[in-house]
Amino acid sequence: MQHLVGGRPGLIDPNAVAFVAKMPGVRRALPRVWGYVFLPSLRANVTVVARRDEPIDLGAVAGALMSGRDAGPGERGAAVIGKSLADLLRVRRGDVMSLPSADVDAPALTVVGIFDSPVALYTSDVLLVASEDARAILGVPEGARPTSPSTSRTPRRRRW
């Protein structure tokens, strides 16, 4: 579920997440903080995704941690980034980077891990960071969410 404002992700009312979770066929609705940050050096957006407090399942995107380590649950100032993005930014594990933000308290991020996937879309612009770091970088207030992914109870239908 996503709310768009001017073609960009807008904030979702927390009550909407509860509403979606009660819909028939929805197994669970998990609020997630994410958004775009424009990097002038690339002349492109990167996608900052707040990770949940559980290990990353890169297998879900046919990916694997190729360098470094996964960030710990709620580990502030740590980023796991896609290989293509790391190559574009010329960063490696252990490098520290800052993203443009309107929040003067937005943290610098240490690259703790780099992941790869045969699906280039997943590695070309994604930074996975702690929820509090994503909120600070993106200017998302506590309690507000730009999106709410949900999973369905309905089994996949057979295609004929």
N, C-alpha and C positions, 0 to 999 in steps of 0.2 A: 504494500500500500504506500502511496506517495502523494504528497500534496505539492503541486507546482504553482509557482508565482512568477509570472513573466518568463516562463520556460525553464526556471531554475527550481531546485528543491526548496520547498517552503517548510515551515515547522508544522508538525501534526499535534493536535490537541491530545494530551495523554488519555483522555476519555475515549477517543476514537480507537485507540489500541485495544482497550477493554471491549469495545463494541465489536471489533473485528474478531477478537478471540472467541466471542460467543456465537459467531455465525456458524450455521450448519456446514460441516465439512472441513472446518479449520481445526487443525490439531493444536497449533500454537501460534501466537503472534508475539514476536520479540522486537521491542523497540531498539533502534540502532541509530547512532549518530554518524553521519558521514557528510561530506560535501567537497566542493572543488576549491582549490587555491591556484590562482594564476601565478606562474613562475616566469618573470620577465626574461630570465636567462634562456629559457626554453621557448618562450613565446607560446606557451601552452598551459593548460590546466593539469594539475595532478589531483588524484582522488585520495582524500584523507578519510580513512575508515577507522572508527573506534572499534577495537576488538572486544569481544566478550571476555569475561574472566574464566576462560577455559582454553586448553591448548588449541592451536590453529589446526583445522582439518584441511590441509592443502590437498589431500587426496580427492576432496570434493571438486576441485578444479584441475585434476590431473597434475597437480604440482608437487614440489618437494623443496624442502629447505636445502639449498645448495652450499651455503656458506654461513658460518656463525651459528647462532642459536635462536630459538624462539624467545620472545619476551615473556617474562613471568606475568601471572595475573595481576593487573593493576600497576604494573611496573611503569613508573613515570619517566619520561625523557628517553624512552627506548622506541626504536622503530624497526620494523621488519618490512623490507621493500622489495618490489619486483626487480628481477635481474635487468630487464631492458631499461627501467628507470634508473637503476644504479649506474648502468653503463652511460646513459645520457648525461647524468649529473657528475659522472666520474667520481663516485663515492664507493668506498669499500667498507667492510666491517670495521667498526671502531671510529669511523669518521663522524664528526659532529656537523649537523646542518640546522639552519633556521629557515622557517617558512614565513613568507609575508603574512602579517596578521594585524588587524586593527587593535588587538589586545596586547598592551605592552607587557603583560605577564605571560604571554605565550612562551612555552618552553623551547629551548634548543633540543634537538633530537640526536641521540647517538644511534647510528646504524648498528644494530646488534645481530641482524640476520638478513640474508638475501635469499629470496625464493625464486624458483623457475617453474615454468609450465609450458607445455607445448601449445597452449592457447595464449598467443601474444597479448591479447586484450587484458589478461590478468596481470601481466608483468610489466606492461608499458607505462602505467601511471599510478600504481597503487602503493600507498604507505599505510601500514597497519600500526596503530598507536593506541595507548591507553585512552579510555573514555574521557578522563579529565583533560588529557592533552588535546584530544580532538575538539572538545568543547572550547578550550582556550584558543586554539588556532583558528577555529571556524566561527567563534563568537556565538555559540549555541548556549542559551541559558540552561541552568539545571532544570531537569524535568521535561524540557522540550525535546522533541525528536523530529528529524527531517523525514524519517521513513520507518516503516514497520514491516519487515519481511514476515511472511506467514507460510506455514506448510499445511497442505491439505491432507485429509484422511482419505480422499477419493483415490482409489488405485488408478494407475495410468491406464488409459483406454487403449485397446489394441487397434492398430491402424490397419486398414484393409488395402 
